[in-house]
Every structure is written in C-alpha cells, then in structure tokens.
Amino acid sequence: MDEFNLSKYVIIASDISNDPEWGEPAEMLMKLEPYGWDIAVVDINEFMNVFAAELSAKELRNAINKTHEVLMNDKLCCRPEIIEKYANEVSNSLDSWS
C-alpha cells in the first residue's frame, strides 16, 4: 500500500464471519488498526447473499449462468477445482433461498 500510495484497501474474504480469529468485527478492527491504513474486509458469501436478494429471479439466473460461462472459458479460467466450488456454492445457495 505504501509503495503505490494507496489510501484504501479492500480484502475479499470467503466465510470470514465464521472464522474464530477474524469473525468478530470489533476484534477485526483492533487487529487491523495498527497497520494505519483504511482497510475494509468484505465477506464474499455475505456480499453475494445481499447482491442476490436484490435481483429478480431472471437476473439471478442470468448472473449465475454468465459466471459459469466465464469459469468454463479456457482463456479466463477453466480450472476444474474452481468450477466445482462454484457449482457447490450455487447449489447450496439455491437450497437456502428456497
């Protein structure tokens, strides 16, 4: 951050709210404060739940399908382990939304 003179930094984390060390917001703030930077930590799972709640069923279906297309594209990703994780998350999310 110092090298590039960044004033803010966003960390995208997965399932951090369930992490015993980082899940409590007050504790996280205390751990990040000594760095002296404006750091935000976003839990991608929570973000996606909020994002999905704002979409219509058609928009959500389109977003899920478009993401799958990107993951399947050889030039953009096409990594089986990521595709499998994505499919599992979509399946779990669909189950929890119904």
Rosetta silent file (secondary structure, phi, psi, omega in degrees, C-alpha in Angstrom):
SEQUENCE: MDEFNLSKYVIIASDISNDPEWGEPAEMLMKLEPYGWDIAVVDINEFMNVFAAELSAKELRNAINKTHEVLMNDKLCCRPEIIEKYANEVSNSLDSWS
SCORE:     score description
SCORE:     0.000 S_00000001
   1 L     0.000  -41.867  179.581    0.000    0.000    0.000 S_00000001
   2 L   -65.453  -43.061 -176.717    2.805    2.376    0.840 S_00000001
   3 L   -59.437  -36.631 -178.038    4.728    1.602   -2.344 S_00000001
   4 L  -104.221    9.288  176.610    1.769    2.521   -4.554 S_00000001
   5 L    54.970   45.318  178.498    0.453    5.283   -2.300 S_00000001
   6 L   -83.229  136.740  179.652   -2.933    3.611   -1.843 S_00000001
   7 L   -94.768  -21.735 -179.861   -5.301    5.284    0.596 S_00000001
   8 E  -137.905  152.571 -179.149   -7.762    2.397    0.853 S_00000001
   9 E  -142.114  132.674  178.341   -7.524   -1.331    0.566 S_00000001
  10 E  -116.480  127.128  176.651  -10.329   -3.908    0.245 S_00000001
  11 E  -105.260  124.962  176.079   -9.759   -7.533    1.129 S_00000001
  12 E   -95.629  118.019 -177.134  -12.230  -10.011   -0.325 S_00000001
  13 E  -119.092  159.703  178.736  -12.507  -12.966    2.036 S_00000001
  14 L  -112.422  119.677  175.372  -14.542  -16.139    1.983 S_00000001
  15 L    60.465   32.764 -178.551  -16.679  -17.027    5.010 S_00000001
  16 H   -66.661  -26.941 -178.551  -14.670  -14.752    7.298 S_00000001
  17 H   -66.537  -17.448  176.588  -17.684  -14.114    9.516 S_00000001
  18 H   -99.410    2.226  179.848  -17.437  -17.743   10.681 S_00000001
  19 L   -80.101  127.290 -177.586  -13.694  -17.582   11.337 S_00000001
  20 L   -62.875  -29.537 -178.351  -12.954  -17.693   15.091 S_00000001
  21 L   -84.581  -33.893 -172.397   -9.993  -15.314   14.756 S_00000001
  22 L  -116.583   -6.499 -172.185  -11.484  -12.748   12.342 S_00000001
  23 L   -68.000  -28.465 -179.081  -15.268  -13.205   12.548 S_00000001
  24 L   -85.370  116.971 -175.665  -15.996  -10.643   15.251 S_00000001
  25 H   -54.624  -40.766 -179.303  -15.995   -7.148   13.662 S_00000001
  26 H   -64.582  -41.165  177.768  -14.675   -5.377   16.768 S_00000001
  27 H   -64.608  -41.048  179.800  -11.780   -7.822   17.054 S_00000001
  28 H   -61.398  -44.712  178.802  -11.017   -7.430   13.358 S_00000001
  29 H   -58.918  -42.507 -179.813  -10.868   -3.646   13.707 S_00000001
  30 H   -65.287  -36.076 -179.893   -8.454   -3.938   16.613 S_00000001
  31 H   -73.174  -32.145 -177.514   -6.207   -6.299   14.632 S_00000001
  32 H   -86.697  -24.862 -175.773   -6.188   -4.081   11.528 S_00000001
  33 H   -56.021  -41.515 -178.779   -5.819   -0.715   13.298 S_00000001
  34 H   -59.768  -21.356  179.467   -2.052   -0.987   13.943 S_00000001
  35 H   -70.616  -22.863  175.938   -1.415   -1.070   10.198 S_00000001
  36 L    75.058   12.442 -179.935   -2.622    2.530    9.967 S_00000001
  37 L  -110.804  162.325  174.391   -4.366    2.046    6.633 S_00000001
  38 E   -86.289   97.846 -175.456   -8.013    2.260    5.633 S_00000001
  39 E  -115.801  127.986  174.321   -8.685   -1.462    5.213 S_00000001
  40 E  -113.394  139.363  176.418  -12.099   -2.968    4.536 S_00000001
  41 E  -115.911  121.301 -178.248  -12.736   -6.696    4.698 S_00000001
  42 E  -111.962  125.547  175.579  -15.682   -7.956    2.668 S_00000001
  43 E   -82.651  113.979 -175.408  -17.048  -11.452    3.157 S_00000001
  44 H   -60.734  -34.357  179.311  -17.843  -12.612   -0.366 S_00000001
  45 H   -64.841  -45.880  179.138  -20.525  -15.013    0.889 S_00000001
  46 H   -66.327  -41.076  178.216  -22.394  -12.269    2.731 S_00000001
  47 H   -59.248  -45.657 -178.099  -21.968   -9.882   -0.191 S_00000001
  48 H   -64.580  -36.416  177.664  -23.384  -12.438   -2.611 S_00000001
  49 H   -63.770  -42.425  178.394  -26.390  -13.071   -0.354 S_00000001
  50 H   -67.626  -45.414  179.343  -27.169   -9.345   -0.275 S_00000001
  51 H   -58.804  -46.957 -178.432  -26.498   -8.999   -4.014 S_00000001
  52 H   -63.439  -35.205 -178.925  -28.709  -11.990   -4.829 S_00000001
  53 H   -65.837  -22.557 -178.804  -31.532  -10.616   -2.698 S_00000001
  54 H   -86.708  -11.731 -176.525  -31.624   -7.501   -4.901 S_00000001
  55 L   -94.768  149.576  170.736  -32.009   -9.427   -8.156 S_00000001
  56 L   -73.174  167.274  179.320  -35.141  -10.740   -9.765 S_00000001
  57 H   -58.633  -41.009  179.850  -35.257  -14.488  -10.426 S_00000001
  58 H   -65.455  -44.287  179.082  -34.428  -13.861  -14.100 S_00000001
  59 H   -63.753  -40.751  179.336  -31.490  -11.572  -13.266 S_00000001
  60 H   -63.948  -45.098  177.895  -30.154  -14.064  -10.744 S_00000001
  61 H   -59.461  -44.466  179.135  -30.401  -16.925  -13.254 S_00000001
  62 H   -62.979  -42.024  179.810  -28.585  -14.799  -15.865 S_00000001
  63 H   -64.646  -42.975  179.123  -25.831  -13.856  -13.397 S_00000001
  64 H   -64.037  -44.505 -179.437  -25.300  -17.472  -12.347 S_00000001
  65 H   -67.409  -40.867  179.272  -25.201  -18.666  -15.952 S_00000001
  66 H   -63.991  -42.154  177.996  -22.863  -15.862  -17.094 S_00000001
  67 H   -61.763  -41.824  177.964  -20.463  -16.608  -14.242 S_00000001
  68 H   -61.471  -41.996  177.161  -20.495  -20.269  -15.210 S_00000001
  69 H   -58.153  -44.504 -179.729  -19.694  -19.317  -18.833 S_00000001
  70 H   -63.433  -43.986 -179.838  -16.709  -17.263  -17.664 S_00000001
  71 H   -64.680  -31.468 -178.428  -15.437  -20.092  -15.484 S_00000001
  72 H   -82.595  -12.767 -177.826  -15.736  -22.561  -18.353 S_00000001
  73 L   -73.363  121.484 -178.750  -13.846  -20.307  -20.796 S_00000001
  74 L   -55.005  -35.337 -176.791  -10.333  -21.701  -21.387 S_00000001
  75 L   -80.022  -18.057 -175.952   -8.848  -18.210  -21.682 S_00000001
  76 L  -106.790  -31.590 -178.034  -10.425  -16.904  -18.474 S_00000001
  77 L  -159.235  -88.441  179.199  -10.396  -19.803  -16.042 S_00000001
  78 L    56.193   36.041  176.274  -11.378  -23.377  -16.893 S_00000001
  79 L  -100.056  116.546 -174.540   -9.969  -24.687  -13.616 S_00000001
  80 H   -55.100  -38.350 -177.624  -11.956  -27.742  -12.512 S_00000001
  81 H   -67.178  -35.180  177.920  -11.481  -27.114   -8.780 S_00000001
  82 H   -73.252  -41.529  178.642  -12.888  -23.569   -9.045 S_00000001
  83 H   -61.640  -41.181  179.133  -15.774  -24.701  -11.257 S_00000001
  84 H   -65.377  -43.618  177.607  -16.614  -27.436   -8.746 S_00000001
  85 H   -61.757  -41.511  178.864  -16.535  -24.986   -5.824 S_00000001
  86 H   -62.019  -47.721 -179.825  -18.745  -22.601   -7.775 S_00000001
  87 H   -60.005  -41.085  178.535  -21.255  -25.348   -8.594 S_00000001
  88 H   -65.138  -42.805  179.489  -21.354  -26.413   -4.937 S_00000001
  89 H   -65.232  -41.988  178.215  -21.878  -22.833   -3.739 S_00000001
  90 H   -61.954  -45.925 -179.790  -24.636  -22.232   -6.278 S_00000001
  91 H   -60.807  -46.986  179.387  -26.334  -25.473   -5.258 S_00000001
  92 H   -62.979  -40.675 -179.738  -26.058  -24.650   -1.545 S_00000001
  93 H   -65.932  -45.107  179.047  -27.294  -21.115   -2.136 S_00000001
  94 H   -60.202  -39.342  177.609  -30.262  -22.254   -4.185 S_00000001
  95 H   -64.215  -39.782 -177.418  -31.192  -24.699   -1.433 S_00000001
  96 H   -76.620  -24.133 -179.662  -31.014  -21.974    1.214 S_00000001
  97 H   -81.715  -20.027 -176.282  -33.016  -19.463   -0.880 S_00000001
  98 L   -86.426    0.000    0.000  -35.926  -21.834   -1.465 S_00000001
